[in-house]
């Protein structure tokens, strides 16, 4: 049996390819797009252990 295995965001073994993502760059690119499209008020909602948080700002 010939199987291709790819790991997502976790290193399983040295010989298994891994796919990761950059949340910070994704947020930067999304905010740039919103500004380009005319959005002038933004909010950032995130959750962590212990609660949910909302950050708002005018940019």
RAPE-V801284 format. One record per pair of residues at least 24 apart in sequence whose ideal C-beta (glycine too) atoms are under 7 Angstrom apart, sorted by the first residue. I is the first residue (numbers start at 1). J is the second residue. D is the distance in whole Angstrom. If there is no record, write none. Layout:
# RAPE-V801284
I	J	D
I	J	D
This chain:
# RAPE-V801284
none
